[in-house]
Amino acid sequence: MKRALLIGVGSYVNEALPTLDSPASDLKDWSRLLRDPTLGAFDDVRDLLDADSHRLQIALYDFLTSADPHDFLLVYYSGHGRLHQGNRLYLTATDTDPERLPPTSIPTDEFRHWIDECRAGELVLILDCCHAGAFGDLKQRGDRSRIVVVSAGATELAHEGDGHKQHALPSAFSGPFLEGLRTGGADRDGNGIISVREAFEYAAVRMVDRERRQTPQMRAAGVGDLILSNAPRRPELIPADLLALTHSRLVTARVLAVDELSNWAYGHQRSREQLVAAVETLETLERDPAERVAERARQALSGRLRHTRDGMAEDLGPPEPPGEPGWAAGSTFYEVNVRFFYDSDGDGHGDLRGLTEKLDYLRRLGVDCLLLNPIMAAATPGDGRAAADFEAIDEGLGAPSHLLELLSLAHRQGLRVVLDLVLNHTSDQHPWFQASRSDPAGPYGDFYVWSDTGDDYAEADDPFGSHGAGWTYDSRRRQYYWHRYGRSEPDLNYDSPDVRAAMRDVMDFWLRQGVDGLRLLTVPYLFERTGTSSKGLDETHSYLRELRAWLDTAYPDRILIAWSEDWPERAASYFGTDEHPECHLVMYASLMPSLLLAMRREAHRPVSRVLAQMGDQPDDRHWAVFLRNGDEMPLGLLHERERDDLLHAYAPLARMRGATGIRRRTATLLNDDRGQLELAFALLLSMPGVPVLYYGDEIGMGENLALPGHLAFNTPMQWAPDRNGGFSAAQPENLPAPPIHESIYGYMAVNVENQLRSRSSLLHVVERLIETRHAWSAFSRPGCRIVRSTNPAVLAFLRGEPGDEVLCLFNFSRYPQTTALALTSHVGRRPREVMGGAEFPVVPESGEYDLGIAGHGVFWLSMAG
């Protein structure tokens, strides 16, 4: 039960104690808020105004001693606080005699003892009086949670609010504290509830704004925070992402909030209520303690926007420009596992705010879009590939407002954000599955694939190579359920129209937040049919066509990415057709194994085989190409001899191998050889389509093979040669995985800070390659033409259109090579390096062009000259 005792003392018999106006106002406002079922929702609220010391002692004693372990108690006191015998604090009553404090007031030593003995599971004490900081600390007892909030330090005075007797205002502390609760301004993380700490921090900032000379404090015993109130629900006059920015603790985010709010107000025909709300929000920011924020808000309010209070509702400007449906062309993506990227709050786990704080680094790197590995809530935190709630963010990654903050700041800096979405299955802890188990005839009864016998789909493709696909018996429903990946990850039943509609609603939920697209993981496995591999069935493509038609209407500037662990010739089906398009981008998994085979055999054929399958795609379809990602490098696409060759060369130890492939990163696979690494990145960034970098590969991070499964190559990002590699200030045992310590790939040797200082570092090479790729439009064009090379070690292909082409050459041999290229369509042209500007001999009339290239060398040559 939630119970509150509110005490206010403003009238005193003894003239030595001045009358206070604020306590009556404080009690009235506190009582109204706590009784409100939509805000405080307290079950029992007792008001005690201007009581004598005996009544106060009885009320406090009875209130505290009658509690049981399930109670949440709030005790609030507003009145004079007096010190006696040094720093002993007494709370005054109407009959208090300042010369006889112990018998005529409430000694807080005794009060503190009652609290220590109180059986309530949760208790919050708020003292709004002079010298409140002298109250002292509470004892920590078992599982009991206690928070004490004091409005002033032990030697400080607490001040009343502005106003006079007829219109008394709440005190200097209770006023902003209640304001944060009443308006929702204290709901910093936007989760719809307000904790004691959130309300306290809101009040503390507002007191600084208003130059109140008292220092509020908060002390906790047994817990870091407690929930105090719901945030108010109101019509969304201002977009949620803008409001989240105004409450951010980052000064740069609040400066951005001013600019975005101004643009929003002028960008459309806004109602008078919306414009007034914008003005009120800017006026709040005008009082921000950070001068940069306050000055920007003053500038925004200096024009006509402030006059909206007089009823302005005319057209304030042209509508916002439409989205750019083709924005992915020419982009460079950066795939990041948020939990391992950067920890903003010291809890040991990377989070969305940590990613937000590193946007400057990503912009410097030159990437255009962030691809976030699953962030949806999972039954086991960190295992987002099996969602327990599709519309919640996983524990430790942050609140919904943190995602809105990331999106707003990323978009402001020209970065897009795409989220991973696992379509095929959920966690077995998902409410849908629990309902399906319990009530076969209910609304979720057919949300999963159930069978009485568990005999079907024996021929189904198993992504884990006989480790995941199969049937598991459920004793509650007394049937078998189908799972493609593991028994804790039951497959959704896409034959059900309700499932298809529900998953579209999930997509709509995240797109409404402002994400720029979704990568659809496990998409080949949505449907099952007996006698087939149940992979990439016609029904899957039909569903993707439905999604694309809906997306093109509802969100024409967003994209869908299909993930297919296949060769390009088969993965191309997920593009759809001109008449019935499916996904904008398609990722295939065969590039890295092919690149390693080419390096191993010192011959380009494995890579040119991939290129030949990619074909020429229309301008609105793009391949997404990558070297490594957060999964094992798959080997199932290769012939047995090729698999054996790669395992022998690149994974000779058993711990380097996983269920379906190799558990290593790019740098270690290539033995940290700079020539091979630079060739690999140059190939990635010059191939047709959209390149996708995996976090940490740009600095050559390694893996930790002592860790199980995917954790081996998902370790904390190495930012600096400091504690935990600069990833987190937490104790090492609190990290999701230990940072790499060994001498070659450990954070002391490999980190962002060191590589930023060195012009010859791998990071600078990757930055320069990305910058060059952006500067030459040929790389954003679809398709390529393989150029005949007389040397099997040297790959050559042309990117771009005639007259604006770039010739890309790669030597897969460790030794220098010469080759003759067939450039008959470029006779008379003079090749020129696109990065260095060095000119090469003119292509002769024969079209046979002789060229020498260093071991593992790369050339990008402009053929426009």
GIUR-V935353 format. One line per field, one symbol per residue. phi: phi as a letter, one per 30 degrees, with the letter a starting at -180 (. if undefined). psi: psi as a letter, one per 30 degrees, with the letter a starting at -180 (. if undefined). burial: # if it has 24 or more other C-alpha atoms within 12 Angstrom, else .. Layout:
phi = ???
psi = ???
burial = ???
//
This chain:
phi = .cbbbccbbbcbddddcddccdeddedddddddddddccdhddbbccbchcddddddddddddddcdbecdccbcbbbldcbcbhibdcbcdbdcdcedbdedcbcddddeddddecddedbbbcbccadiedddjccdcbhcdcbbcccdaddcccccdddkbedbdceddcdedddeddddiddddcicibbddddddddddddddechdcacdbbbbbjadabdcadddcbeddcedddddddcdddddddddeddddddddddbdcdeddddddddddddddcddddeddddddddddcdddddddjdbddckddddddcdcdddidccbdbcedccacdcidjcdbddddedcddddddejdcbccceecdebdcejcddbdcadcbcdejdkceddddddddddddciccbccdbdddbbddcdedddddddbecddcecdbccadcicdidcddceciicbdlcbdcdddibcccbdclddbdddcdddedddddddddddeddddjdclbccdiddcdbbbdibdhbideddddddddddddddddbdccbccccbdadedcdddddibedbdccdbbcbccddedddddddchbdeeddddedddiccedcbbdccacbbdcdddcddcdedddddddddcbdceddccdbaccbceddechhdddddddddddedcddjcdbdceiddcidcbcddddhdeecbceeccadbehiidadddedcddadddcdddcdddccadeddddcdcddedddedddddeddcdedcddiacdcdbdcddccbbccjcejbcbccbbcdcdcebcaccdcddbeidcdbddccidccedddddidcdbcbdehdbbccdcdd
psi = kjkkjkkkjfkkekffjkkkeeeeeeeeeeeeeefjffcehkejkkkjkhlleeeeeeeeeeeefgllffkjkkkkkkakkkkkicgkkkkllfgkjffheefgajkfeeeeeeeefkfkekkkkjjilkgffgelllkkjbgkkkkkkkfllfglkkllllaaefhklllfeeeeeeeeeefgffiegggflkleeeeeeeeeeeeeeghkiljllkkkjflfllkellkkklkiekkeeeeeefgkfkeeeeeeeeeeeeeeeffljkleeeeeeeeeeeeeffgkfjeeeeeeeeeeffafefgffggkglkglllkllljfgffkflkljkkjefgekjfggffklleeeeefgeeeeeeeglfkkjklkglklejkfifgjkfjfglkkkffalefeeeeeeeeeeeggklkkkkjjeelllffkeeeeeeefiffafgegfljlkfehflhfgkkjfgigfekakkkjfefhlkkkkfelfgikkljffkeeeeeeeeeeeeeeeffglflkkjlgffgelkkkglfhkhleeeeeeeeeeeeeefeeifgllkkkkjilleeefffffaleeildkekkklgfeeeeeeeeeefhkfeeefeeeefeajllfgkkkjkldlaglljkffflleeeeeeeeeefifkeffkaefbkhlleeeeghgjeeeeeeeeeeefflkajkjkkkfffghlaljffllbffegilkkjelhakgggekglkefflfkklkfleeglfeejleeefffjfgleeeeeeeeeeeeefjfeffklllkkkkkfjffjkklkkalkfhlkkkkkjgkflklllkkjhfggkfkjkkkfefgkkllkklfffjjkkkklkhlkkjkkgf.
burial = .###########....#.#################...####..#########..##.###.##..#...#############....###########..##.#####..##.#########################.....##################......########################################....#.########...########....##########################.###...#.#.################...######.##...##.#.................###################..#############.###.###############.###############################.#.################.###.##......########....##..#####...#######..#.################....##.###.###.##.#################....####..##########.##..#.####################....####################.##########.######.###################....#..##..##....###############...################################...#############.######......#######...############....##############.##############.##########...###########..#######..#..#######....#.##....##.###############
//
